[in-house]
Amino acid sequence: MGKKYTEEEDKPEQAELRAKMREEQVKLSAYYRWMEKGKKEGSDSDDWFEAEDSLTD
């Protein structure tokens, strides 16, 4: 018999899916930030961190 999960807990598959969805959101947000900045070379880390910050607000 497997572990029972409460509503507050995620099954491992759900947690993994949410992590993948969040990463995809960050990728898209970072990409659009890069585009808005004129495709500036070398700004990938800044764009990524800004995207992460914007999604946690």
ChimeraX attribute file (.defattr): number of C-alpha atoms within 10 A of each C-alpha:
attribute: neighborCount
match mode: 1-to-1
recipient: residues
	/A:1	3
	/A:2	4
	/A:3	6
	/A:4	8
	/A:5	9
	/A:6	8
	/A:7	7
	/A:8	6
	/A:9	10
	/A:10	12
	/A:11	13
	/A:12	9
	/A:13	9
	/A:14	11
	/A:15	12
	/A:16	12
	/A:17	11
	/A:18	13
	/A:19	12
	/A:20	12
	/A:21	12
	/A:22	14
	/A:23	13
	/A:24	12
	/A:25	15
	/A:26	21
	/A:27	16
	/A:28	14
	/A:29	19
	/A:30	23
	/A:31	17
	/A:32	15
	/A:33	20
	/A:34	19
	/A:35	12
	/A:36	10
	/A:37	12
	/A:38	9
	/A:39	13
	/A:40	11
	/A:41	8
	/A:42	9
	/A:43	13
	/A:44	15
	/A:45	10
	/A:46	13
	/A:47	21
	/A:48	19
	/A:49	12
	/A:50	15
	/A:51	20
	/A:52	18
	/A:53	11
	/A:54	12
	/A:55	11
	/A:56	6
	/A:57	5
